[in-house]
Amino acid sequence: MLKWPNKKPKKLLITGANGMLGQNLVKEFSTDHEITGIDIGPSVFHDEAVNLIQLNLLETEALRETIITHEPEAIIHGAAYTNVDGAEKDADAAFRVNAYVPGDLARIANELDIPLIHISTDYVFSGDNGPYRESDACDPQGIYARSKYEGEETVRNIAKRSAIIRPNVLYGHGYDLKSSFVDWLIFELKEGNAVNIVTDQFSNPTYARRLAVMIRIIIANEAWDTWHFGAKEVVSRFDFAQQVADVFGLRTELIHAISTSDLNQAAPRPMKCGLICDKIEEKLGVKILSIQEELELLKEELHAS
Ligand SMILES: NC(=O)c1ccc[n+]([C@@H]2O[C@H](COP(=O)([O-])OP(=O)(O)OC[C@H]3O[C@@H](n4cnc5c(N)ncnc54)[C@H](OP(=O)(O)O)[C@@H]3O)[C@@H](O)[C@H]2O)c1
């Protein structure tokens, strides 16, 4: 039976609060929740939406003490080692953050008897025959992918109550963000610079602002399960870039087609990927929007900020 979002839990802990998803989570929840954020960097927030504690999640005992002191009613784990190519050269760093920290958080969540909302990725799939359902077999390729897969399996095995959410090609608005494909693309096209975009990687990109809303719905419904969340259509990165340019009134002719092999990236990418989102639509009544609808929402968000 579907329950509508209510005001519980009142106190939340968000890891990676400075990051792209983290900032969108703060925006979503700060209106009716007291938020403690944890991030390795100093706060990017210019208001009191979040009590940001600068801490490396690898400091397990300090992490435990911080969480226990703040008594959150749920933990949302948005932090990750997200440098996909960098992970190939520093597997230890990727595994420590992406595979072991989720286990620490699951144990702390159990100790406090609270749920853990863990963010995973489409990279858990090989990308040979997507799009994928939540129930499809995982076959992560590359170090980042394997570290994220181990992270979600650890959460599944340890946490008494958890939701594992897989977005793909996350984009959205935020301050001082490291990298966001859409931000980068809009910047380059506005500058009149030509960009090379791959035609052979397929996904249904996830708009971070709506992902934050989905997380609210998942918590409100105590929907402790694995969920996929992205846009309605699976498209190539090139087609996605064309849609971004169209919606933002930028020059599509500056977008040039290349293939993934032209990029010589260190880590493999899931090529024919994408996340089937029927389950969240059917079980939680969430409407899955088209890429264009979500880009229009981003445009409104950017105008309002
Ligand atoms: N971005 C995508 O396209 C994408 C796609 C699918 C899934 N995801 C997943 O979605 C989640 C959110 O991604 P995002 O793009 O919002 O990531 P992001 O912008 O890189 O944010 C992650 C935040 O966590 C911080 N962090 C990293 N290691 C930390 C540590 N040891 N201790 C404390 N803080 C630490 C980062 O700080 P630094 O920046 O200083 O490292 C950053 O502020 C991640 O789980 C990611 O794997 C992302």
The ligand as a MOL file (V3000), in Angstrom:
LIG
                    3D

  0  0  0     0  0            999 V3000
M  V30 BEGIN CTAB
M  V30 COUNTS 48 52 0 0 0
M  V30 BEGIN ATOM
M  V30 1 N 28.1480 11.1540 -11.3360 0
M  V30 2 C 27.6070 10.1570 -12.0200 0
M  V30 3 O 27.4810 10.2060 -13.2540 0
M  V30 4 C 27.0950 8.9390 -11.2950 0
M  V30 5 C 26.4550 7.9500 -12.0320 0
M  V30 6 C 25.9650 6.8160 -11.3700 0
M  V30 7 C 26.1240 6.6930 -10.0020 0
M  V30 8 N 26.7590 7.6630 -9.3030 0 CHG=1
M  V30 9 C 26.8940 7.5060 -7.8350 0
M  V30 10 O 26.0860 8.5060 -7.2440 0
M  V30 11 C 26.6600 8.9000 -5.9850 0
M  V30 12 C 26.8100 10.4040 -5.9450 0
M  V30 13 O 27.6840 10.7930 -7.0240 0
M  V30 14 P 28.0720 12.3170 -7.2850 0
M  V30 15 O 28.2810 12.4710 -8.7360 0
M  V30 16 O 27.1240 13.2040 -6.5380 0 CHG=-1
M  V30 17 O 29.5070 12.3420 -6.5880 0
M  V30 18 P 30.4260 13.6220 -6.2610 0
M  V30 19 O 29.8700 14.8570 -6.8680 0
M  V30 20 O 31.8260 13.2030 -6.5560 0
M  V30 21 O 30.2270 13.7420 -4.6850 0
M  V30 22 C 30.8260 12.8450 -3.7730 0
M  V30 23 C 31.2760 13.6480 -2.5670 0
M  V30 24 O 31.8320 12.7340 -1.6140 0
M  V30 25 C 33.0900 13.2620 -1.1710 0
M  V30 26 N 33.9600 12.1890 -0.7230 0
M  V30 27 C 34.6710 11.3230 -1.5010 0
M  V30 28 N 35.4180 10.5340 -0.7230 0
M  V30 29 C 35.1860 10.9100 0.5660 0
M  V30 30 C 35.6850 10.4780 1.8370 0
M  V30 31 N 36.5960 9.5000 1.9350 0
M  V30 32 N 35.2320 11.0790 2.9430 0
M  V30 33 C 34.3210 12.0790 2.8790 0
M  V30 34 N 33.8150 12.5470 1.6990 0
M  V30 35 C 34.2490 11.9710 0.5690 0
M  V30 36 C 33.6290 13.9550 -2.4150 0
M  V30 37 O 34.6870 14.8130 -2.0890 0
M  V30 38 P 35.8450 15.0370 -3.2190 0
M  V30 39 O 35.1360 15.6350 -4.3960 0
M  V30 40 O 36.8010 15.9700 -2.5660 0
M  V30 41 O 36.4010 13.6790 -3.5140 0
M  V30 42 C 32.3830 14.6550 -2.9250 0
M  V30 43 O 32.1520 15.8900 -2.2710 0
M  V30 44 C 27.9640 8.1030 -5.8670 0
M  V30 45 O 27.7150 6.9390 -5.1130 0
M  V30 46 C 28.2860 7.7110 -7.2910 0
M  V30 47 O 29.0540 6.5220 -7.3430 0
M  V30 48 C 27.2350 8.7970 -9.9190 0
M  V30 END ATOM
M  V30 BEGIN BOND
M  V30 1 1 1 2
M  V30 2 2 2 3
M  V30 3 1 2 4
M  V30 4 1 4 5
M  V30 5 2 4 48
M  V30 6 2 5 6
M  V30 7 1 6 7
M  V30 8 2 7 8
M  V30 9 1 8 9
M  V30 10 1 8 48
M  V30 11 1 9 10
M  V30 12 1 9 46
M  V30 13 1 10 11
M  V30 14 1 11 12
M  V30 15 1 11 44
M  V30 16 1 12 13
M  V30 17 1 13 14
M  V30 18 2 14 15
M  V30 19 1 14 16
M  V30 20 1 14 17
M  V30 21 1 17 18
M  V30 22 2 18 19
M  V30 23 1 18 20
M  V30 24 1 18 21
M  V30 25 1 21 22
M  V30 26 1 22 23
M  V30 27 1 23 24
M  V30 28 1 23 42
M  V30 29 1 24 25
M  V30 30 1 25 26
M  V30 31 1 25 36
M  V30 32 1 26 27
M  V30 33 1 26 35
M  V30 34 2 27 28
M  V30 35 1 28 29
M  V30 36 1 29 30
M  V30 37 2 29 35
M  V30 38 1 30 31
M  V30 39 2 30 32
M  V30 40 1 32 33
M  V30 41 2 33 34
M  V30 42 1 34 35
M  V30 43 1 36 37
M  V30 44 1 36 42
M  V30 45 1 37 38
M  V30 46 2 38 39
M  V30 47 1 38 40
M  V30 48 1 38 41
M  V30 49 1 42 43
M  V30 50 1 44 45
M  V30 51 1 44 46
M  V30 52 1 46 47
M  V30 END BOND
M  V30 END CTAB
M  END
